Amino acid sequence: DQQVKQNSPSLSVQEGRISILNCDYTNSMFDYFLWYKKYPAEGPTFLISISSIKDKNEDGRFTVFLNKSAKHLSLHIVPSQPGDSAVYFCAAIGGTSYGKLTFGQGTILTVHP
Amino acid sequence: DSGVTQTPKHLITATGQRVTLRCSPRSGDLSVYWYQQSLDQGLQFLIQYYNGEERAKGNILERFSAQQFPDLHSELNLSSLELGDSALYFCASSTGSSSYNEQFFGPGTRLTVL
């Protein structure tokens, strides 16, 4: 049962343009959402998060939007840079305070110069 | 560099064998989490230890076990290995026991079962 889904396995964007990565979830108990970025041969690194009491959180070029009624979140990267090329995972927590960070399958973002 | 170290980086073994993966958390972190990433899959949570005690369990097979030692390093033991156990295994650490604390990931151990 895939509770967090990233339906786009890959995304290709031109440098300077906006990248939009999407994530859907099914568990209404989730109350905190995170995006991680992963480069090859490295572990995931935390990028940005959002609590379910908010609908937007911004950090520099990265903005996460949360639509609770649609159980959908998205990560916007503006402007996209070649160094942003990586795998992006969305993840969710909720229903329990311990363990169980639930990840999506990841989206490979490629930013072309 | 997250400060979390994992050894070995790569491991190749045969079906039926047993292996041990090792993780050293960031200095000061008391929680250690183990995740498995199979091909085309997201990271699947396996188990969490906090200050030496098991805190939460995910989709961990009975053939797998883990422990956290007094110096806070952790080991994940995988036994009776099957081809389907081939995956990347990540360890993460955090300061507190709650998964709401930011988790810092190690570089992973790539396990190949032949």
Backbone of each chain as ProteinMPNN parsed JSONL, in Angstrom:
{"seq_chain_A": "DQQVKQNSPSLSVQEGRISILNCDYTNSMFDYFLWYKKYPAEGPTFLISISSIKDKNEDGRFTVFLNKSAKHLSLHIVPSQPGDSAVYFCAAIGGTSYGKLTFGQGTILTVHP", "coords_chain_A": {"N_chain_A": [[0.841, -1.184, 0.0], [0.918, 1.917, -1.157], [1.385, 4.746, 0.394], [2.375, 7.237, -0.04], [2.862, 8.876, -2.987], [4.75, 9.478, -5.881], [4.118, 10.328, -8.915], [5.468, 10.958, -11.219], [8.218, 9.683, -12.67], [10.399, 11.004, -13.695], [11.715, 14.27, -14.568], [12.384, 16.872, -16.789], [14.031, 19.923, -17.215], [14.693, 23.253, -18.325], [17.54, 25.245, -17.57], [17.062, 27.985, -15.372], [14.347, 28.024, -15.633], [11.136, 27.128, -14.1], [10.895, 24.374, -11.892], [8.621, 21.865, -11.144], [7.689, 19.611, -8.828], [5.695, 16.882, -7.987], [3.543, 15.348, -5.507], [1.495, 12.922, -4.055], [-0.68, 11.86, -1.426], [-2.251, 9.391, 0.677], [-2.945, 8.887, 3.285], [-4.76, 10.31, 5.772], [-3.876, 10.905, 8.255], [-1.369, 11.898, 8.168], [0.651, 14.611, 9.089], [2.821, 16.167, 8.686], [5.161, 17.119, 6.318], [7.85, 16.407, 4.105], [10.584, 17.243, 1.951], [13.229, 15.599, 0.377], [16.484, 15.624, -1.024], [18.522, 13.793, -3.243], [21.715, 12.962, -4.238], [23.699, 10.97, -6.542], [25.353, 8.173, -5.043], [25.237, 9.24, -2.553], [23.584, 9.831, 0.63], [20.08, 10.68, 1.208], [19.328, 14.164, 1.595], [17.887, 16.569, 3.731], [15.572, 18.966, 2.542], [13.314, 20.814, 2.55], [10.394, 21.495, 4.52], [6.924, 21.11, 5.54], [4.274, 21.887, 7.67], [1.038, 20.511, 8.387], [-0.651, 22.526, 9.141], [-0.139, 24.66, 7.657], [-0.169, 26.103, 4.316], [1.797, 26.747, 2.649], [5.318, 26.958, 2.334], [8.378, 28.597, 2.282], [11.748, 28.694, 1.156], [14.281, 30.332, 0.182], [15.079, 29.541, -3.092], [13.29, 27.487, -3.099], [10.015, 26.314, -2.716], [7.354, 24.898, -0.981], [4.136, 23.658, -1.476], [1.037, 22.885, 0.013], [-1.898, 21.097, -0.369], [-4.401, 20.214, 1.383], [-7.01, 19.255, 1.112], [-6.977, 18.015, -1.332], [-5.061, 16.205, -0.831], [-2.39, 16.582, -1.64], [0.9, 17.601, -2.448], [3.394, 19.921, -3.543], [6.602, 20.716, -4.885], [8.294, 23.594, -5.687], [10.858, 24.863, -7.654], [12.616, 27.665, -8.217], [14.801, 30.039, -9.645], [15.519, 27.154, -11.666], [18.548, 25.294, -11.428], [21.519, 23.806, -12.866], [22.859, 22.356, -10.846], [20.786, 21.493, -9.315], [19.978, 19.127, -10.272], [19.025, 15.968, -9.462], [17.717, 13.246, -7.434], [14.512, 13.598, -6.133], [12.752, 13.148, -3.206], [9.58, 12.929, -1.733], [8.237, 12.909, 1.556], [6.411, 11.767, 4.419], [4.975, 12.22, 7.662], [3.043, 11.073, 10.439], [0.342, 10.369, 12.703], [1.768, 8.876, 14.488], [4.423, 9.44, 16.77], [6.799, 8.22, 16.552], [9.402, 6.817, 14.583], [8.765, 5.571, 11.206], [8.894, 7.305, 8.841], [7.459, 7.979, 5.915], [8.142, 7.398, 2.599], [7.928, 8.626, -0.796], [8.382, 7.312, -4.175], [10.27, 8.735, -5.501], [11.489, 11.307, -7.739], [13.333, 11.874, -10.599], [15.102, 14.67, -11.27], [16.258, 16.563, -13.928], [18.193, 19.22, -14.851], [18.825, 21.157, -17.529], [21.598, 22.897, -18.938]], "CA_chain_A": [[0.0, 0.0, 0.0], [1.783, 3.07, -1.325], [0.662, 5.856, 0.999], [2.934, 8.466, -0.607], [3.145, 8.544, -4.39], [5.267, 10.466, -6.811], [3.714, 9.66, -10.149], [6.379, 11.256, -12.323], [9.546, 9.145, -12.354], [11.462, 11.918, -14.107], [11.323, 15.603, -15.032], [13.491, 17.556, -17.437], [13.727, 21.359, -17.209], [15.782, 24.11, -18.783], [18.094, 26.138, -16.559], [16.391, 29.269, -15.263], [12.896, 27.836, -15.605], [10.603, 26.565, -12.875], [10.691, 22.923, -11.771], [7.511, 21.545, -10.238], [7.644, 18.188, -8.509], [4.411, 16.615, -7.336], [3.458, 14.226, -4.575], [0.148, 12.685, -3.524], [-0.703, 10.946, -0.292], [-3.59, 8.844, 0.941], [-3.202, 8.77, 4.72], [-5.181, 11.607, 6.31], [-3.216, 11.122, 9.549], [-0.107, 12.592, 7.95], [0.535, 16.013, 9.472], [4.09, 16.856, 8.446], [5.632, 16.637, 5.02], [9.233, 16.824, 3.879], [11.236, 16.923, 0.688], [14.632, 15.276, 0.462], [17.202, 15.601, -2.302], [19.549, 12.767, -3.191], [22.684, 12.85, -5.325], [24.254, 9.614, -6.641], [26.358, 7.724, -4.079], [25.078, 9.937, -1.273], [22.283, 9.637, 1.245], [19.163, 11.81, 1.046], [19.512, 15.308, 2.499], [16.663, 17.335, 3.935], [15.503, 20.181, 1.733], [12.303, 21.734, 3.05], [9.256, 20.775, 5.093], [5.717, 21.902, 5.779], [3.306, 21.321, 8.597], [-0.309, 20.495, 7.818], [-1.408, 23.733, 9.495], [0.223, 25.679, 6.674], [-0.353, 25.676, 2.937], [2.966, 27.152, 1.867], [6.548, 27.262, 3.062], [9.358, 29.058, 1.312], [13.13, 28.787, 1.61], [15.101, 30.685, -0.978], [14.499, 29.158, -4.395], [12.424, 26.324, -2.908], [8.723, 26.547, -2.079], [6.485, 23.724, -0.938], [2.713, 23.958, -1.362], [0.252, 21.756, 0.499], [-3.347, 21.156, -0.575], [-4.872, 19.102, 2.222], [-8.265, 18.676, 0.617], [-6.62, 17.151, -2.46], [-3.977, 15.332, -0.36], [-1.378, 16.811, -2.672], [1.887, 18.641, -2.22], [4.293, 20.132, -4.671], [7.838, 21.456, -4.628], [8.644, 24.474, -6.786], [12.235, 25.344, -7.632], [12.701, 28.797, -9.142], [14.974, 29.387, -10.938], [16.219, 25.873, -11.606], [19.978, 25.363, -11.757], [22.035, 22.457, -13.159], [23.188, 21.687, -9.586], [19.568, 20.935, -8.709], [19.751, 17.803, -10.858], [19.111, 14.989, -8.374], [16.443, 12.577, -7.176], [13.765, 14.268, -5.079], [11.784, 12.296, -2.518], [8.721, 13.514, -0.72], [8.048, 12.013, 2.685], [5.35, 12.229, 5.306], [4.916, 11.677, 9.029], [1.795, 11.383, 11.109], [-0.332, 9.263, 13.36], [2.626, 8.399, 15.567], [5.603, 10.293, 16.874], [8.024, 7.436, 16.462], [9.741, 6.12, 13.349], [7.784, 5.618, 10.128], [8.914, 8.356, 7.833], [6.991, 7.282, 4.721], [8.695, 8.057, 1.422], [7.506, 8.337, -2.158], [9.358, 6.56, -4.965], [11.295, 9.644, -6.0], [11.438, 11.863, -9.094], [14.653, 12.3, -11.074], [15.063, 15.979, -11.922], [17.428, 16.934, -14.725], [18.154, 20.615, -15.277], [19.761, 21.306, -18.646], [22.161, 24.26, -19.083]], "C_chain_A": [[0.883, 1.243, 0.0], [1.049, 4.298, -0.799], [1.162, 7.203, 0.503], [3.383, 8.134, -2.026], [3.706, 9.743, -5.139], [5.098, 9.85, -8.19], [4.615, 9.946, -11.337], [7.76, 10.723, -11.984], [10.659, 10.129, -12.714], [10.87, 13.229, -14.613], [12.558, 16.27, -15.61], [13.127, 19.022, -17.62], [14.949, 22.125, -17.7], [16.253, 24.993, -17.621], [17.375, 27.485, -16.571], [14.871, 29.166, -15.191], [12.455, 27.269, -14.264], [10.528, 25.041, -12.979], [9.564, 22.71, -10.779], [7.462, 20.04, -10.061], [6.404, 17.938, -7.653], [4.427, 15.352, -6.487], [2.022, 14.121, -4.075], [0.216, 11.724, -2.355], [-2.126, 10.499, -0.012], [-3.951, 8.847, 2.426], [-3.527, 10.14, 5.318], [-4.564, 11.898, 7.683], [-1.871, 11.83, 9.391], [-0.281, 14.073, 8.304], [1.83, 16.803, 9.272], [4.699, 16.236, 7.209], [7.01, 17.219, 4.735], [9.625, 16.498, 2.444], [12.719, 16.685, 0.966], [15.207, 15.272, -0.949], [18.316, 14.566, -2.177], [20.415, 12.808, -4.448], [23.193, 11.41, -5.371], [25.345, 9.368, -5.605], [26.323, 8.505, -2.768], [23.725, 9.576, -0.674], [21.385, 10.834, 0.989], [19.51, 12.928, 2.029], [18.221, 16.106, 2.552], [16.709, 18.64, 3.155], [14.56, 21.206, 2.355], [11.139, 20.92, 3.592], [8.066, 21.714, 5.245], [4.821, 21.152, 6.748], [1.924, 21.397, 7.969], [-1.144, 21.709, 8.202], [-1.094, 24.882, 8.545], [-0.122, 25.183, 5.272], [0.831, 26.061, 2.05], [4.142, 27.366, 2.806], [7.642, 27.526, 2.039], [10.745, 29.098, 1.94], [14.002, 29.055, 0.385], [14.411, 30.336, -2.28], [13.461, 28.046, -4.281], [11.149, 26.716, -2.168], [7.932, 25.257, -2.11], [5.056, 24.208, -0.701], [1.986, 22.706, -0.907], [-1.23, 22.031, 0.279], [-3.944, 19.964, 0.16], [-6.134, 18.455, 1.666], [-7.998, 17.718, -0.54], [-5.577, 16.119, -2.072], [-2.819, 15.383, -1.374], [-0.393, 17.858, -2.192], [2.805, 18.748, -3.419], [5.498, 20.944, -4.201], [8.148, 22.27, -5.87], [10.086, 24.942, -6.597], [12.347, 26.438, -8.691], [13.865, 29.717, -8.745], [15.743, 28.083, -10.782], [17.668, 26.052, -12.066], [20.477, 23.952, -12.052], [22.402, 21.679, -11.892], [21.986, 21.124, -8.854], [19.266, 19.545, -9.259], [20.045, 16.732, -9.802], [17.804, 14.208, -8.35], [15.783, 13.274, -5.991], [12.719, 13.309, -4.525], [10.877, 13.168, -1.661], [8.49, 12.457, 0.35], [7.015, 12.617, 3.618], [5.436, 11.519, 6.643], [3.532, 11.974, 9.583], [1.197, 10.164, 11.766], [0.463, 8.678, 14.508], [3.858, 9.291, 15.605], [6.888, 9.529, 16.643], [8.179, 6.807, 15.094], [8.848, 6.482, 12.175], [7.745, 6.934, 9.37], [8.569, 7.645, 6.535], [7.388, 8.057, 3.484], [7.928, 7.708, 0.152], [8.65, 7.676, -2.91], [10.47, 7.438, -5.516], [11.028, 10.099, -7.428], [12.844, 12.336, -9.451], [14.495, 13.626, -11.814], [16.371, 16.208, -12.663], [17.239, 18.369, -15.195], [19.246, 20.813, -16.318], [20.264, 22.744, -18.737], [21.624, 24.947, -20.345]], "O_chain_A": [[1.508, 1.582, 1.004], [0.178, 4.835, -1.484], [0.455, 8.205, 0.611], [4.184, 7.223, -2.238], [3.201, 10.862, -5.039], [5.85, 8.956, -8.579], [4.539, 9.256, -12.354], [8.418, 11.259, -11.092], [11.735, 10.098, -12.117], [9.712, 13.301, -15.023], [13.634, 16.244, -15.014], [12.047, 19.338, -18.12], [16.087, 21.697, -17.511], [15.45, 25.429, -16.796], [17.111, 28.054, -17.631], [14.193, 30.094, -14.748], [13.28, 26.966, -13.401], [10.15, 24.492, -14.014], [9.553, 23.304, -9.701], [7.225, 19.292, -11.009], [6.111, 18.686, -6.721], [5.207, 14.427, -6.716], [1.411, 15.126, -3.714], [1.092, 10.86, -2.312], [-3.087, 11.153, -0.418], [-5.129, 8.813, 2.781], [-2.671, 11.023, 5.363], [-4.71, 13.001, 8.211], [-1.301, 12.308, 10.371], [-1.242, 14.71, 7.873], [1.916, 17.972, 9.65], [4.752, 15.015, 7.057], [7.301, 18.365, 5.076], [9.068, 15.598, 1.815], [13.372, 17.447, 1.68], [14.522, 14.963, -1.924], [18.973, 14.47, -1.14], [19.916, 12.702, -5.569], [23.133, 10.7, -4.367], [26.159, 10.248, -5.327], [27.259, 8.441, -1.971], [22.835, 9.083, -1.367], [21.869, 11.895, 0.595], [19.933, 12.666, 3.156], [17.549, 16.292, 1.538], [17.731, 19.324, 3.108], [14.962, 22.331, 2.651], [10.923, 19.783, 3.172], [8.182, 22.931, 5.1], [4.642, 19.938, 6.649], [1.668, 22.248, 7.117], [-2.229, 21.909, 7.656], [-1.707, 25.947, 8.62], [-0.34, 23.989, 5.064], [0.863, 25.744, 0.861], [3.992, 27.881, 3.915], [7.809, 26.785, 1.07], [10.906, 29.482, 3.099], [14.399, 28.142, -0.337], [13.293, 30.781, -2.541], [12.818, 27.701, -5.273], [11.2, 27.366, -1.124], [7.848, 24.597, -3.146], [4.803, 25.052, 0.159], [2.274, 21.604, -1.373], [-1.749, 23.068, 0.691], [-3.99, 18.852, -0.366], [-6.299, 17.238, 1.744], [-8.709, 16.726, -0.708], [-5.233, 15.252, -2.875], [-2.354, 14.36, -1.877], [-0.779, 18.871, -1.607], [2.97, 17.807, -4.196], [5.421, 21.735, -3.261], [8.255, 21.727, -6.969], [10.477, 25.363, -5.508], [12.198, 26.188, -9.887], [13.913, 30.146, -7.592], [16.536, 27.937, -9.851], [17.967, 26.845, -12.959], [19.912, 22.987, -11.537], [22.267, 20.456, -11.87], [22.132, 20.372, -7.891], [18.378, 18.86, -8.749], [21.169, 16.613, -9.316], [16.897, 14.47, -9.14], [16.424, 13.512, -4.967], [11.916, 12.739, -5.264], [11.354, 14.047, -0.943], [8.541, 11.258, 0.076], [6.777, 13.824, 3.608], [5.902, 10.384, 6.744], [2.92, 12.988, 9.248], [1.529, 9.035, 11.403], [-0.103, 8.052, 15.405], [4.277, 9.829, 14.581], [7.958, 10.13, 16.548], [7.209, 6.322, 14.511], [8.249, 7.557, 12.144], [6.706, 7.586, 9.27], [9.327, 6.78, 6.096], [7.025, 9.223, 3.325], [7.35, 6.626, 0.042], [9.743, 7.498, -2.372], [11.504, 6.931, -5.952], [10.424, 9.378, -8.223], [13.466, 13.096, -8.709], [13.838, 13.695, -12.852], [17.454, 16.065, -12.095], [16.251, 18.693, -15.853], [20.433, 20.658, -16.032], [19.487, 23.692, -18.631], [21.985, 26.09, -20.627]]}, "seq_chain_B": "DSGVTQTPKHLITATGQRVTLRCSPRSGDLSVYWYQQSLDQGLQFLIQYYNGEERAKGNILERFSAQQFPDLHSELNLSSLELGDSALYFCASSTGSSSYNEQFFGPGTRLTVL", "coords_chain_B": {"N_chain_B": [[28.644, 16.358, 3.853], [26.99, 14.339, 6.073], [27.668, 13.496, 8.575], [26.964, 11.04, 9.42], [28.072, 7.777, 9.32], [28.532, 4.863, 7.325], [29.314, 1.473, 6.997], [30.001, -1.599, 5.246], [30.672, 0.182, 2.117], [29.947, -1.16, -0.163], [28.679, -4.431, -0.705], [28.936, -7.714, -1.619], [27.4, -10.777, -1.87], [26.316, -14.211, -1.398], [23.264, -16.072, -1.967], [21.523, -17.207, 0.92], [23.457, -16.559, 2.728], [24.777, -14.601, 5.521], [24.917, -11.222, 6.57], [26.381, -8.253, 8.015], [25.582, -4.944, 8.54], [26.914, -1.776, 9.28], [26.495, 1.178, 11.246], [27.332, 4.44, 12.195], [26.123, 6.994, 14.137], [25.548, 10.61, 13.915], [27.538, 12.701, 15.975], [26.3, 12.937, 19.2], [23.694, 12.332, 18.497], [20.91, 10.341, 19.358], [19.067, 8.649, 18.281], [18.723, 6.065, 15.876], [17.913, 5.125, 12.628], [16.888, 2.662, 10.273], [16.675, 2.109, 6.792], [15.435, 0.652, 3.771], [16.131, 0.67, 0.356], [14.872, -0.496, -2.467], [15.117, -1.4, -5.981], [13.773, 1.161, -7.977], [12.064, 1.898, -5.973], [10.8, 3.807, -3.22], [12.337, 4.867, -0.124], [12.064, 2.443, 2.343], [10.963, 2.228, 5.58], [12.587, 0.466, 8.128], [13.396, -0.039, 10.892], [13.719, 1.544, 14.112], [15.982, 2.679, 16.564], [16.42, 3.991, 19.812], [18.627, 5.384, 21.92], [19.682, 2.87, 22.566], [17.481, 1.244, 22.762], [14.828, -0.507, 21.119], [12.553, 1.367, 19.218], [10.636, 1.784, 17.251], [9.03, -0.144, 14.735], [9.095, -1.095, 11.367], [8.503, -2.302, 8.129], [10.085, -4.716, 8.555], [11.727, -7.711, 7.87], [11.537, -11.0, 9.372], [13.909, -12.302, 9.145], [15.725, -10.358, 9.374], [17.537, -8.368, 11.691], [18.293, -5.951, 14.229], [20.444, -3.888, 16.239], [21.367, -1.523, 18.774], [24.234, -0.258, 20.145], [25.964, 0.428, 23.329], [27.729, 2.556, 22.717], [26.283, 3.861, 20.899], [26.443, 3.252, 18.181], [25.056, 1.352, 15.476], [23.967, -1.846, 14.288], [22.826, -3.68, 11.509], [21.586, -6.762, 10.917], [21.398, -9.156, 8.439], [20.033, -12.133, 7.452], [20.004, -15.477, 5.988], [19.988, -14.774, 3.258], [18.262, -13.571, 0.366], [17.713, -13.238, -3.198], [16.063, -11.054, -3.586], [16.721, -9.367, -1.539], [18.646, -7.706, -2.316], [19.64, -4.424, -2.392], [19.767, -0.883, -1.578], [20.852, 0.071, 1.549], [20.068, 2.32, 3.97], [21.133, 4.245, 6.712], [20.008, 6.436, 9.216], [20.226, 9.251, 11.451], [19.049, 10.99, 14.373], [18.467, 13.618, 16.767], [16.504, 13.383, 18.834], [13.853, 11.143, 19.932], [11.634, 11.256, 18.374], [10.188, 10.965, 15.135], [9.715, 13.345, 13.989], [11.854, 14.907, 14.419], [14.632, 16.187, 12.598], [16.078, 13.984, 10.294], [19.249, 12.698, 9.575], [21.013, 11.383, 6.951], [23.137, 8.596, 6.212], [25.599, 7.585, 3.693], [24.832, 5.158, 2.691], [24.726, 1.551, 2.216], [25.406, -0.58, -0.359], [23.946, -3.54, -1.114], [24.443, -6.535, -2.736], [23.041, -9.488, -3.683], [23.893, -12.557, -4.897]], "CA_chain_B": [[28.849, 15.232, 4.768], [25.944, 14.405, 7.1], [28.191, 13.082, 9.869], [26.568, 9.65, 9.64], [28.939, 6.898, 8.529], [28.056, 3.501, 7.128], [30.287, 0.552, 6.402], [30.839, -1.171, 4.134], [29.953, 0.902, 1.054], [29.407, -2.184, -1.064], [28.764, -5.782, -0.18], [28.433, -8.718, -2.562], [27.375, -12.054, -1.186], [25.501, -15.228, -2.075], [22.011, -16.421, -1.296], [21.669, -18.038, 2.092], [24.486, -16.04, 3.626], [24.416, -13.593, 6.532], [25.812, -10.064, 6.544], [26.142, -7.223, 9.028], [25.822, -3.575, 8.106], [27.228, -0.967, 10.452], [26.164, 2.598, 11.155], [27.693, 5.324, 13.306], [25.315, 8.201, 14.019], [26.202, 11.891, 14.178], [27.876, 12.897, 17.376], [25.218, 13.49, 19.999], [22.38, 11.797, 18.121], [20.564, 9.138, 20.118], [18.207, 7.783, 17.459], [19.219, 5.513, 14.616], [16.863, 4.547, 11.796], [17.336, 1.898, 9.109], [15.771, 2.115, 5.652], [15.819, -0.153, 2.609], [15.658, 1.182, -0.924], [15.008, -1.446, -3.571], [15.077, -0.772, -7.296], [12.557, 1.913, -8.328], [11.21, 2.084, -4.801], [11.209, 4.792, -2.23], [12.951, 4.285, 1.057], [11.119, 1.761, 3.219], [11.426, 2.241, 6.959], [12.725, -0.865, 8.71], [13.395, -0.069, 12.347], [14.339, 2.667, 14.807], [16.473, 2.523, 17.924], [16.68, 5.234, 20.533], [19.449, 5.199, 23.119], [19.893, 1.458, 22.844], [16.247, 0.456, 22.81], [13.98, -0.473, 19.936], [11.52, 2.38, 19.404], [9.564, 1.602, 16.273], [9.314, -1.17, 13.742], [8.369, -0.955, 10.111], [8.363, -3.527, 7.348], [11.331, -5.46, 8.673], [11.518, -9.145, 7.81], [12.013, -11.729, 10.555], [15.308, -12.695, 8.887], [16.554, -9.185, 9.648], [17.505, -7.885, 13.072], [19.182, -4.812, 14.444], [20.676, -3.499, 17.62], [22.141, -0.306, 18.997], [25.174, -0.544, 21.214], [26.139, 1.535, 24.283], [28.374, 3.725, 22.118], [25.223, 4.363, 20.005], [26.476, 2.749, 16.814], [24.02, 0.342, 15.259], [24.219, -2.86, 13.272], [21.678, -4.349, 10.904], [21.977, -8.111, 10.526], [20.523, -9.75, 7.434], [20.403, -13.539, 7.363], [19.32, -16.302, 4.969], [19.763, -13.763, 2.216], [17.593, -13.938, -0.884], [18.023, -12.303, -4.289], [15.248, -9.853, -3.405], [17.271, -8.5, -0.49], [19.573, -6.768, -2.954], [19.077, -3.085, -2.228], [20.568, 0.086, -0.84], [20.408, 0.172, 2.933], [20.468, 3.597, 4.553], [20.993, 4.519, 8.128], [19.845, 7.863, 9.507], [20.217, 9.514, 12.886], [18.451, 12.246, 14.803], [18.78, 13.899, 18.165], [15.502, 12.852, 19.751], [13.209, 9.878, 19.596], [10.509, 11.46, 17.472], [10.557, 11.051, 13.72], [9.572, 14.738, 13.59], [13.202, 15.473, 14.425], [15.284, 16.021, 11.303], [16.92, 12.812, 10.168], [20.443, 12.884, 8.758], [21.256, 10.085, 6.345], [24.447, 8.177, 5.76], [25.698, 7.378, 2.242], [24.23, 3.891, 2.304], [25.476, 0.338, 1.869], [24.754, -1.288, -1.467], [24.047, -4.984, -0.953], [24.113, -7.346, -3.913], [22.954, -10.911, -3.375], [23.985, -13.301, -6.17]], "C_chain_B": [[27.87, 15.359, 5.946], [26.488, 14.116, 8.491], [27.807, 11.658, 10.236], [27.447, 8.77, 8.739], [28.346, 5.491, 8.484], [29.165, 2.682, 6.502], [29.648, -0.833, 6.279], [30.03, -0.36, 3.127], [29.253, -0.094, 0.13], [29.619, -3.549, -0.429], [28.152, -6.72, -1.219], [28.519, -10.059, -1.869], [26.439, -13.007, -1.915], [24.221, -15.482, -1.293], [22.293, -17.368, -0.14], [22.665, -17.533, 3.115], [23.9, -15.019, 4.608], [25.431, -12.452, 6.46], [25.431, -9.113, 7.665], [26.528, -5.872, 8.465], [25.985, -2.711, 9.351], [26.945, 0.501, 10.197], [26.652, 3.322, 12.4], [26.936, 6.633, 13.154], [26.161, 9.458, 14.183], [26.491, 11.992, 15.664], [26.703, 13.555, 18.11], [23.832, 12.977, 19.662], [22.123, 10.485, 18.848], [19.708, 8.156, 19.325], [18.931, 7.335, 16.21], [18.045, 4.848, 13.909], [17.522, 3.751, 10.669], [16.251, 1.906, 8.046], [16.336, 1.215, 4.559], [15.267, 0.511, 1.365], [15.945, 0.151, -2.006], [14.856, -0.701, -4.882], [13.734, -0.105, -7.535], [11.585, 2.085, -7.169], [11.717, 3.25, -3.972], [11.872, 4.084, -1.066], [11.865, 3.687, 1.938], [11.714, 1.715, 4.623], [11.468, 0.818, 7.504], [12.566, -0.838, 10.222], [14.096, 1.163, 12.892], [14.792, 2.235, 16.191], [16.715, 3.888, 18.532], [17.426, 4.885, 21.816], [19.512, 3.729, 23.54], [18.641, 0.603, 22.832], [15.469, 0.579, 21.505], [12.804, 0.461, 20.189], [10.349, 2.188, 18.464], [10.016, 0.579, 15.24], [8.478, -0.92, 12.506], [8.268, -2.292, 9.435], [9.644, -4.362, 7.38], [11.028, -6.958, 8.722], [12.061, -9.804, 9.081], [13.457, -12.182, 10.395], [16.276, -11.54, 9.171], [16.443, -8.832, 11.13], [18.483, -6.733, 13.208], [19.411, -4.627, 15.927], [21.466, -2.198, 17.647], [22.964, -0.522, 20.263], [25.333, 0.653, 22.159], [26.847, 2.752, 23.699], [27.513, 4.352, 21.032], [25.375, 3.943, 18.547], [25.463, 1.617, 16.692], [24.471, -0.632, 14.186], [22.903, -3.461, 12.809], [22.168, -5.69, 10.391], [20.93, -8.692, 9.573], [20.953, -11.207, 7.251], [19.561, -14.259, 6.321], [18.986, -15.444, 3.759], [19.144, -14.349, 0.957], [17.944, -12.877, -1.933], [17.295, -10.975, -4.079], [15.724, -8.935, -2.301], [18.294, -7.526, -1.053], [18.941, -5.382, -2.958], [20.146, -2.167, -1.658], [20.0, 0.152, 0.567], [20.979, 1.461, 3.527], [20.233, 3.582, 6.05], [20.822, 6.027, 8.272], [19.901, 8.044, 11.019], [19.54, 10.85, 13.159], [18.71, 12.418, 16.294], [17.803, 13.217, 19.11], [14.899, 11.557, 19.256], [12.094, 10.033, 18.579], [10.981, 11.551, 16.031], [10.329, 12.461, 13.185], [10.903, 15.479, 13.686], [13.837, 15.233, 13.068], [16.196, 14.809, 11.334], [18.048, 13.091, 9.187], [20.872, 11.503, 8.256], [22.724, 9.85, 6.042], [24.436, 7.908, 4.271], [25.14, 6.051, 1.763], [25.23, 2.768, 2.107], [24.711, -0.34, 0.748], [25.018, -2.774, -1.309], [23.604, -5.666, -2.234], [24.161, -8.8, -3.501], [22.913, -11.682, -4.697], [23.516, -14.751, -5.996]], "O_chain_B": [[27.904, 16.328, 6.705], [25.846, 14.451, 9.487], [28.27, 11.127, 11.245], [27.542, 9.007, 7.535], [27.753, 5.004, 9.446], [29.863, 3.137, 5.596], [28.834, -1.207, 7.123], [28.815, -0.231, 3.279], [28.118, 0.117, -0.295], [30.595, -3.786, 0.282], [27.009, -6.545, -1.64], [29.567, -10.439, -1.346], [25.841, -12.647, -2.929], [24.117, -15.149, -0.113], [23.183, -18.216, -0.212], [22.71, -18.024, 4.242], [22.731, -14.638, 4.539], [26.632, -12.675, 6.311], [24.32, -9.155, 8.192], [27.641, -5.675, 7.978], [25.284, -2.894, 10.347], [27.129, 1.005, 9.089], [26.416, 2.874, 13.522], [27.09, 7.318, 12.142], [27.337, 9.387, 14.543], [25.773, 11.436, 16.496], [26.189, 14.591, 17.688], [22.895, 13.158, 20.44], [23.003, 9.629, 18.943], [19.635, 6.973, 19.66], [19.65, 8.104, 15.571], [17.281, 4.1, 14.519], [18.585, 4.126, 10.174], [15.068, 1.734, 8.342], [17.548, 1.039, 4.439], [14.092, 0.873, 1.31], [17.09, -0.054, -2.408], [14.511, 0.481, -4.901], [12.684, -0.713, -7.328], [10.411, 2.387, -7.378], [12.89, 3.62, -4.019], [11.956, 2.856, -1.031], [10.868, 4.343, 2.243], [12.826, 1.226, 4.825], [10.509, 0.06, 7.361], [11.708, -1.527, 10.775], [14.952, 1.752, 12.232], [14.083, 1.52, 16.898], [17.155, 4.819, 17.859], [16.908, 4.177, 22.681], [19.405, 3.401, 24.722], [18.722, -0.624, 22.886], [15.455, 1.634, 20.871], [12.139, 0.376, 21.222], [9.199, 2.405, 18.844], [11.198, 0.456, 14.921], [7.299, -0.577, 12.593], [7.982, -3.303, 10.076], [10.213, -4.671, 6.333], [10.192, -7.414, 9.503], [12.919, -9.252, 9.769], [14.151, -12.42, 11.384], [17.491, -11.731, 9.202], [15.383, -8.982, 11.739], [19.389, -6.57, 12.391], [18.666, -5.145, 16.759], [22.134, -1.828, 16.682], [22.443, -0.916, 21.306], [24.895, 1.759, 21.841], [26.595, 3.874, 24.138], [27.952, 5.262, 20.328], [24.501, 4.255, 17.738], [25.069, 1.007, 17.687], [25.252, -0.29, 13.298], [21.996, -3.715, 13.601], [23.053, -5.754, 9.538], [19.737, -8.711, 9.873], [22.111, -11.478, 6.93], [18.556, -13.74, 5.837], [17.844, -15.401, 3.303], [19.46, -15.465, 0.543], [18.405, -11.783, -1.608], [17.84, -9.908, -4.359], [15.193, -7.837, -2.138], [18.756, -6.626, -0.351], [17.837, -5.195, -3.469], [21.25, -2.587, -1.309], [18.788, 0.278, 0.745], [22.192, 1.663, 3.579], [19.28, 2.994, 6.562], [21.426, 6.801, 7.529], [19.652, 7.105, 11.775], [19.47, 11.721, 12.291], [19.118, 11.484, 16.984], [18.208, 12.555, 20.066], [15.371, 10.956, 18.291], [11.653, 9.049, 17.985], [12.027, 12.131, 15.736], [10.705, 12.755, 12.05], [11.064, 16.552, 13.105], [13.61, 14.193, 12.45], [16.981, 14.623, 12.264], [17.832, 13.647, 8.111], [21.068, 10.577, 9.044], [23.457, 10.765, 5.669], [23.383, 7.99, 3.637], [24.991, 5.838, 0.56], [26.415, 2.997, 1.864], [23.524, -0.638, 0.88], [26.164, -3.221, -1.363], [22.518, -5.401, -2.749], [25.187, -9.291, -3.03], [22.012, -11.486, -5.512], [23.524, -15.522, -6.955]]}, "name": "protein", "num_of_chains": 2, "seq": "DQQVKQNSPSLSVQEGRISILNCDYTNSMFDYFLWYKKYPAEGPTFLISISSIKDKNEDGRFTVFLNKSAKHLSLHIVPSQPGDSAVYFCAAIGGTSYGKLTFGQGTILTVHPDSGVTQTPKHLITATGQRVTLRCSPRSGDLSVYWYQQSLDQGLQFLIQYYNGEERAKGNILERFSAQQFPDLHSELNLSSLELGDSALYFCASSTGSSSYNEQFFGPGTRLTVL"}
